[in-house]
């Protein structure tokens, strides 16, 4: 059985943002991934928690992906960052993936323990909770993407492709 990846991105939310780097990355990855038919893209989610969660859940129900990789922009970061957990009030849900092992030897990716207290964290929590409640075989990660520019775009894209390749072997 071929693994299928549901990849999500957001639209912009600040007037100075021309694009969202998470969406820019998904666009680029979809063009250079060796098996684009394994990618299900849910691009430009609204920066509104309930709607973003509902749209992602709808795609999960429709396509039954092996992986849901939610991506969001993190302007101050300089590398891809994989979020270890998401919080909602006093509740914390954690990734079930051994993140240290996943990124061992990969450059330009690190583990973050702060999903940002915004719609990114809400989406991650919502998808982790959905998987847990519905006892799905789907696995999920949230990945923050730095601002992309000509000097880092290829490096960040390659790091993301390496990450996808690693996830295919888990």
MARKOL-942979 format. One record per residue: residue number from 0; residue in one letter; chain; x, y, z of N, C-alpha, C in turn. Coordinates in nm, 2 decimals. Layout:
BEGIN
{NUM A A {X Y Z} {X Y Z} {X Y Z}};
...
***
This chain:
BEGIN
{0 X A {0.08 -0.12 0.00} {0.00 0.00 0.00} {0.09 0.13 0.00}};
{1 X A {0.06 0.22 -0.08} {0.13 0.34 -0.09} {0.09 0.44 0.02}};
{2 X A {0.19 0.50 0.08} {0.16 0.60 0.18} {0.11 0.72 0.11}};
{3 X A {0.01 0.78 0.17} {-0.04 0.91 0.12} {-0.02 1.02 0.23}};
{4 X A {0.03 1.13 0.18} {0.05 1.24 0.27} {-0.05 1.35 0.25}};
{5 X A {-0.12 1.39 0.35} {-0.21 1.51 0.34} {-0.12 1.63 0.39}};
{6 X A {-0.09 1.72 0.31} {-0.01 1.84 0.35} {-0.10 1.96 0.35}};
{7 X A {-0.09 2.03 0.46} {-0.18 2.15 0.48} {-0.09 2.28 0.49}};
{8 X A {-0.14 2.39 0.44} {-0.07 2.52 0.46} {-0.18 2.62 0.49}};
{9 X A {-0.13 2.74 0.53} {-0.22 2.85 0.56} {-0.20 2.97 0.46}};
{10 X A {-0.30 3.05 0.46} {-0.30 3.17 0.39} {-0.23 3.28 0.48}};
{11 X A {-0.22 3.40 0.44} {-0.15 3.51 0.52} {-0.25 3.56 0.62}};
{12 X A {-0.20 3.63 0.72} {-0.28 3.69 0.82} {-0.24 3.83 0.86}};
{13 X A {-0.13 3.87 0.81} {-0.08 4.01 0.84} {-0.07 4.09 0.70}};
{14 X A {-0.10 4.22 0.71} {-0.10 4.29 0.58} {0.04 4.30 0.51}};
{15 X A {0.15 4.28 0.59} {0.28 4.29 0.53} {0.32 4.16 0.45}};
{16 X A {0.24 4.05 0.47} {0.27 3.92 0.42} {0.22 3.91 0.28}};
{17 X A {0.30 3.90 0.18} {0.26 3.88 0.04} {0.21 3.73 0.02}};
{18 X A {0.28 3.64 0.08} {0.25 3.49 0.08} {0.28 3.43 0.21}};
{19 X A {0.24 3.31 0.23} {0.27 3.23 0.35} {0.37 3.13 0.31}};
{20 X A {0.48 3.13 0.38} {0.59 3.04 0.35} {0.55 2.89 0.35}};
{21 X A {0.46 2.86 0.44} {0.41 2.72 0.44} {0.35 2.68 0.31}};
{22 X A {0.27 2.77 0.25} {0.21 2.75 0.12} {0.31 2.75 0.01}};
{23 X A {0.40 2.84 0.01} {0.51 2.85 -0.09} {0.58 2.72 -0.09}};
{24 X A {0.61 2.66 0.03} {0.69 2.53 0.04} {0.61 2.42 -0.02}};
{25 X A {0.48 2.41 0.01} {0.40 2.30 -0.05} {0.39 2.31 -0.20}};
{26 X A {0.38 2.43 -0.25} {0.37 2.45 -0.39} {0.50 2.39 -0.46}};
{27 X A {0.61 2.43 -0.40} {0.74 2.39 -0.45} {0.76 2.24 -0.44}};
{28 X A {0.72 2.18 -0.32} {0.74 2.04 -0.30} {0.65 1.96 -0.40}};
{29 X A {0.53 2.01 -0.42} {0.44 1.94 -0.52} {0.50 1.93 -0.66}};
{30 X A {0.58 2.03 -0.69} {0.64 2.03 -0.82} {0.77 1.94 -0.84}};
{31 X A {0.84 1.91 -0.72} {0.96 1.84 -0.73} {0.96 1.71 -0.66}};
{32 X A {0.85 1.67 -0.59} {0.84 1.54 -0.52} {0.85 1.43 -0.63}};
{33 X A {0.92 1.32 -0.60} {0.93 1.21 -0.70} {0.80 1.14 -0.73}};
{34 X A {0.71 1.14 -0.63} {0.58 1.07 -0.64} {0.47 1.17 -0.61}};
{35 X A {0.44 1.27 -0.69} {0.34 1.37 -0.65} {0.20 1.31 -0.63}};
{36 X A {0.18 1.20 -0.69} {0.04 1.13 -0.67} {0.02 1.09 -0.53}};
{37 X A {0.13 1.08 -0.45} {0.11 1.04 -0.31} {0.08 1.16 -0.22}};
{38 X A {0.08 1.28 -0.27} {0.06 1.41 -0.20} {-0.08 1.46 -0.22}};
{39 X A {-0.15 1.48 -0.11} {-0.28 1.54 -0.11} {-0.26 1.68 -0.05}};
{40 X A {-0.29 1.79 -0.13} {-0.26 1.92 -0.08} {-0.39 1.99 -0.04}};
{41 X A {-0.39 2.05 0.08} {-0.49 2.13 0.13} {-0.43 2.27 0.16}};
{42 X A {-0.42 2.35 0.06} {-0.35 2.47 0.07} {-0.43 2.59 0.11}};
{43 X A {-0.37 2.69 0.17} {-0.42 2.82 0.20} {-0.55 2.80 0.30}};
{44 X A {-0.53 2.72 0.40} {-0.63 2.72 0.50} {-0.65 2.86 0.56}};
{45 X A {-0.77 2.89 0.60} {-0.79 3.02 0.66} {-0.73 3.02 0.80}};
{46 X A {-0.68 3.14 0.84} {-0.62 3.15 0.97} {-0.73 3.18 1.07}};
{47 X A {-0.80 3.07 1.09} {-0.92 3.07 1.18} {-0.93 2.92 1.23}};
{48 X A {-0.92 2.90 1.36} {-0.90 2.76 1.41} {-1.01 2.66 1.37}};
{49 X A {-1.13 2.70 1.40} {-1.24 2.60 1.38} {-1.25 2.56 1.23}};
{50 X A {-1.24 2.66 1.14} {-1.25 2.63 1.00} {-1.13 2.55 0.95}};
{51 X A {-1.01 2.58 1.00} {-0.89 2.51 0.95} {-0.90 2.36 1.00}};
{52 X A {-0.94 2.34 1.12} {-0.96 2.21 1.18} {-1.06 2.13 1.10}};
{53 X A {-1.18 2.19 1.08} {-1.29 2.12 1.01} {-1.25 2.09 0.86}};
{54 X A {-1.18 2.18 0.80} {-1.14 2.15 0.66} {-1.04 2.03 0.65}};
{55 X A {-0.95 2.03 0.75} {-0.85 1.93 0.76} {-0.91 1.79 0.79}};
{56 X A {-1.01 1.79 0.89} {-1.08 1.67 0.92} {-1.16 1.62 0.80}};
{57 X A {-1.22 1.71 0.72} {-1.29 1.67 0.60} {-1.20 1.60 0.51}};
{58 X A {-1.08 1.65 0.48} {-0.99 1.59 0.39} {-0.94 1.45 0.45}};
{59 X A {-0.92 1.44 0.58} {-0.88 1.32 0.64} {-0.99 1.21 0.62}};
{60 X A {-1.12 1.25 0.63} {-1.23 1.16 0.61} {-1.24 1.12 0.47}};
{61 X A {-1.21 1.21 0.38} {-1.23 1.18 0.24} {-1.12 1.10 0.18}};
{62 X A {-0.99 1.13 0.22} {-0.88 1.06 0.16} {-0.80 0.96 0.24}};
{63 X A {-0.83 0.95 0.37} {-0.77 0.85 0.46} {-0.62 0.85 0.44}};
{64 X A {-0.55 0.96 0.46} {-0.40 0.96 0.45} {-0.33 0.88 0.56}};
{65 X A {-0.21 0.84 0.52} {-0.13 0.77 0.62} {-0.07 0.88 0.72}};
{66 X A {-0.04 1.00 0.66} {0.02 1.11 0.74} {-0.06 1.24 0.71}};
{67 X A {-0.07 1.32 0.81} {-0.12 1.45 0.80} {0.00 1.54 0.85}};
{68 X A {0.05 1.62 0.75} {0.16 1.71 0.79} {0.11 1.85 0.78}};
{69 X A {0.08 1.91 0.89} {0.03 2.05 0.89} {0.15 2.14 0.89}};
{70 X A {0.14 2.24 0.81} {0.26 2.33 0.80} {0.21 2.48 0.82}};
{71 X A {0.29 2.55 0.89} {0.26 2.69 0.92} {0.38 2.78 0.91}};
{72 X A {0.36 2.90 0.89} {0.48 3.00 0.88} {0.52 3.04 1.02}};
{73 X A {0.65 3.05 1.04} {0.71 3.10 1.16} {0.82 3.20 1.12}};
{74 X A {0.78 3.33 1.11} {0.86 3.43 1.06} {1.00 3.44 1.13}};
{75 X A {1.01 3.43 1.26} {1.14 3.45 1.32} {1.23 3.32 1.32}};
{76 X A {1.18 3.21 1.27} {1.27 3.09 1.27} {1.35 3.09 1.14}};
{77 X A {1.46 3.01 1.15} {1.55 3.01 1.03} {1.56 2.87 0.97}};
{78 X A {1.50 2.77 1.03} {1.50 2.63 0.98} {1.36 2.57 1.00}};
{79 X A {1.33 2.46 0.93} {1.21 2.39 0.96} {1.21 2.34 1.11}};
{80 X A {1.10 2.35 1.17} {1.09 2.31 1.31} {0.96 2.22 1.32}};
{81 X A {0.99 2.10 1.38} {0.88 2.01 1.41} {0.83 2.02 1.55}};
{82 X A {0.70 2.04 1.56} {0.65 2.06 1.70} {0.63 1.93 1.77}};
{83 X A {0.67 1.93 1.89} {0.67 1.81 1.97} {0.53 1.79 2.04}};
{84 X A {0.45 1.90 2.06} {0.33 1.89 2.13} {0.24 2.01 2.09}};
{85 X A {0.11 1.99 2.14} {0.02 2.10 2.12} {-0.06 2.11 2.25}};
{86 X A {-0.09 2.23 2.29} {-0.17 2.25 2.42} {-0.30 2.32 2.39}};
{87 X A {-0.40 2.28 2.47} {-0.53 2.35 2.47} {-0.57 2.36 2.62}};
{88 X A {-0.56 2.48 2.67} {-0.58 2.50 2.81} {-0.48 2.42 2.89}};
{89 X A {-0.52 2.34 2.98} {-0.43 2.26 3.07} {-0.39 2.13 3.00}};
{90 X A {-0.45 2.09 2.89} {-0.43 1.97 2.82} {-0.31 1.98 2.72}};
{91 X A {-0.23 1.88 2.72} {-0.12 1.87 2.62} {-0.13 1.74 2.55}};
{92 X A {-0.12 1.74 2.42} {-0.11 1.62 2.34} {0.03 1.62 2.27}};
{93 X A {0.09 1.51 2.27} {0.23 1.50 2.22} {0.23 1.41 2.10}};
{94 X A {0.33 1.44 2.01} {0.36 1.36 1.90} {0.39 1.22 1.94}};
{95 X A {0.34 1.12 1.87} {0.37 0.98 1.90} {0.49 0.93 1.83}};
{96 X A {0.56 1.02 1.76} {0.67 0.99 1.68} {0.80 1.02 1.76}};
{97 X A {0.90 0.93 1.74} {1.03 0.96 1.81} {1.10 1.07 1.72}};
{98 X A {1.08 1.19 1.76} {1.13 1.30 1.67} {1.28 1.31 1.67}};
{99 X A {1.35 1.28 1.78} {1.49 1.28 1.78} {1.55 1.18 1.67}};
{100 X A {1.49 1.06 1.67} {1.53 0.96 1.57} {1.49 1.01 1.43}};
{101 X A {1.38 1.07 1.42} {1.33 1.11 1.28} {1.42 1.21 1.22}};
{102 X A {1.47 1.31 1.30} {1.55 1.41 1.24} {1.70 1.39 1.25}};
{103 X A {1.74 1.28 1.32} {1.88 1.25 1.33} {1.96 1.25 1.20}};
{104 X A {2.06 1.34 1.20} {2.14 1.36 1.08} {2.08 1.45 0.97}};
{105 X A {1.96 1.50 0.99} {1.91 1.59 0.89} {1.94 1.74 0.93}};
{106 X A {2.00 1.81 0.84} {2.03 1.95 0.86} {1.90 2.03 0.84}};
{107 X A {1.90 2.15 0.89} {1.80 2.25 0.87} {1.66 2.21 0.93}};
{108 X A {1.66 2.11 1.02} {1.54 2.07 1.09} {1.57 2.06 1.24}};
{109 X A {1.48 2.12 1.32} {1.50 2.10 1.47} {1.36 2.07 1.53}};
{110 X A {1.37 2.03 1.66} {1.24 2.01 1.73} {1.21 2.13 1.82}};
{111 X A {1.09 2.17 1.81} {1.04 2.29 1.89} {0.94 2.23 1.99}};
{112 X A {0.93 2.30 2.10} {0.83 2.26 2.21} {0.73 2.37 2.23}};
{113 X A {0.72 2.46 2.13} {0.62 2.57 2.14} {0.56 2.59 2.00}};
{114 X A {0.44 2.54 1.99} {0.37 2.55 1.86} {0.31 2.69 1.83}};
{115 X A {0.33 2.78 1.92} {0.30 2.92 1.89} {0.18 2.99 1.96}};
{116 X A {0.09 2.91 2.02} {-0.03 2.97 2.09} {-0.12 3.05 1.99}};
{117 X A {-0.13 2.99 1.87} {-0.21 3.06 1.77} {-0.29 2.95 1.69}};
{118 X A {-0.33 2.98 1.58} {-0.41 2.88 1.50} {-0.33 2.75 1.47}};
{119 X A {-0.20 2.77 1.45} {-0.11 2.65 1.43} {-0.12 2.55 1.54}};
{120 X A {-0.11 2.60 1.66} {-0.13 2.50 1.78} {-0.27 2.45 1.78}};
{121 X A {-0.37 2.53 1.76} {-0.51 2.48 1.76} {-0.53 2.37 1.66}};
{122 X A {-0.47 2.39 1.54} {-0.49 2.29 1.43} {-0.42 2.16 1.47}};
{123 X A {-0.30 2.17 1.52} {-0.22 2.05 1.56} {-0.29 1.98 1.67}};
{124 X A {-0.34 2.05 1.77} {-0.41 1.99 1.88} {-0.54 1.92 1.83}};
{125 X A {-0.61 1.99 1.74} {-0.73 1.93 1.69} {-0.71 1.81 1.61}};
{126 X A {-0.61 1.80 1.53} {-0.58 1.68 1.45} {-0.52 1.57 1.54}};
{127 X A {-0.44 1.60 1.64} {-0.39 1.50 1.73} {-0.51 1.44 1.81}};
{128 X A {-0.60 1.53 1.85} {-0.72 1.48 1.92} {-0.81 1.40 1.84}};
{129 X A {-0.83 1.44 1.71} {-0.92 1.36 1.62} {-0.86 1.22 1.60}};
{130 X A {-0.73 1.21 1.58} {-0.67 1.08 1.56} {-0.68 0.99 1.69}};
{131 X A {-0.67 1.05 1.80} {-0.68 0.98 1.93} {-0.82 0.94 1.95}};
{132 X A {-0.92 1.02 1.94} {-1.06 0.99 1.96} {-1.11 0.89 1.86}};
{133 X A {-1.08 0.90 1.74} {-1.13 0.81 1.63} {-1.04 0.69 1.62}};
{134 X A {-0.93 0.68 1.69} {-0.84 0.57 1.69} {-0.80 0.54 1.54}};
{135 X A {-0.76 0.64 1.48} {-0.71 0.63 1.34} {-0.57 0.58 1.33}};
{136 X A {-0.54 0.52 1.22} {-0.40 0.47 1.19} {-0.32 0.59 1.13}};
{137 X A {-0.38 0.70 1.11} {-0.31 0.82 1.06} {-0.21 0.87 1.16}};
{138 X A {-0.10 0.92 1.12} {-0.01 0.99 1.21} {0.01 1.14 1.16}};
{139 X A {0.04 1.22 1.25} {0.05 1.36 1.22} {0.17 1.43 1.28}};
{140 X A {0.21 1.54 1.22} {0.32 1.63 1.26} {0.28 1.77 1.23}};
{141 X A {0.33 1.86 1.30} {0.31 2.00 1.26} {0.45 2.06 1.24}};
{142 X A {0.47 2.12 1.13} {0.60 2.17 1.09} {0.59 2.32 1.06}};
{143 X A {0.67 2.39 1.13} {0.68 2.54 1.10} {0.79 2.56 1.00}};
{144 X A {0.76 2.66 0.91} {0.84 2.69 0.80} {0.89 2.83 0.81}};
{145 X A {1.02 2.85 0.80} {1.07 2.99 0.81} {1.03 3.07 0.68}};
{146 X A {1.05 3.20 0.68} {1.03 3.28 0.56} {1.13 3.23 0.46}};
{147 X A {1.07 3.20 0.34} {1.16 3.16 0.23} {1.21 3.27 0.14}};
{148 X A {1.33 3.26 0.10} {1.39 3.36 0.02} {1.49 3.29 -0.07}};
{149 X A {1.54 3.36 -0.17} {1.63 3.29 -0.27} {1.75 3.21 -0.21}};
{150 X A {1.80 3.26 -0.09} {1.92 3.20 -0.03} {1.88 3.07 0.04}};
{151 X A {1.76 3.05 0.09} {1.73 2.94 0.17} {1.62 2.84 0.11}};
{152 X A {1.56 2.89 0.00} {1.44 2.81 -0.05} {1.48 2.67 -0.09}};
{153 X A {1.58 2.65 -0.16} {1.62 2.52 -0.21} {1.66 2.43 -0.08}};
{154 X A {1.74 2.49 0.01} {1.78 2.42 0.13} {1.66 2.37 0.21}};
{155 X A {1.56 2.46 0.23} {1.44 2.43 0.31} {1.36 2.32 0.24}};
{156 X A {1.34 2.34 0.11} {1.27 2.24 0.03} {1.33 2.10 0.03}};
{157 X A {1.46 2.10 0.02} {1.53 1.97 0.03} {1.52 1.91 0.16}};
{158 X A {1.52 1.98 0.27} {1.51 1.93 0.40} {1.37 1.87 0.42}};
{159 X A {1.27 1.94 0.37} {1.13 1.89 0.37} {1.12 1.76 0.30}};
{160 X A {1.18 1.75 0.18} {1.17 1.63 0.10} {1.24 1.51 0.17}};
{161 X A {1.36 1.54 0.24} {1.43 1.44 0.32} {1.34 1.39 0.43}};
{162 X A {1.26 1.48 0.49} {1.17 1.45 0.60} {1.06 1.35 0.55}};
{163 X A {1.00 1.39 0.43} {0.90 1.30 0.37} {0.96 1.16 0.35}};
{164 X A {1.08 1.16 0.30} {1.14 1.03 0.27} {1.15 0.95 0.40}};
{165 X A {1.20 1.01 0.50} {1.21 0.94 0.63} {1.07 0.89 0.68}};
{166 X A {0.97 0.97 0.67} {0.84 0.93 0.71} {0.78 0.81 0.63}};
{167 X A {0.82 0.80 0.51} {0.78 0.69 0.43} {0.83 0.56 0.48}};
{168 X A {0.94 0.56 0.56} {1.00 0.44 0.61} {0.96 0.40 0.75}};
{169 X A {0.88 0.49 0.81} {0.83 0.46 0.95} {0.71 0.37 0.95}};
***
